């Protein structure tokens, strides 16, 4: 039986402080952290962006014709 190992490479957090949003992305391997401000309009659309990304990376299997 084959086992797999999961390795965390990056960790991201979206933080709100006093109405200001900041995205923090940590490179777990090096410990470096990058931050960038994020407009509220982008935060509101985040679920849509994630769904679109998931659809792009995991396209549905082609339908079989009878």
Buried (B, 14 or more C-beta within 10 A) or exposed (E): EEEEEEEEEEEEEEEEEEEEBEBEEBEEEEEEEEEEEBEEEEEEEEEEEEEEEEEEEEEEEEEEEE
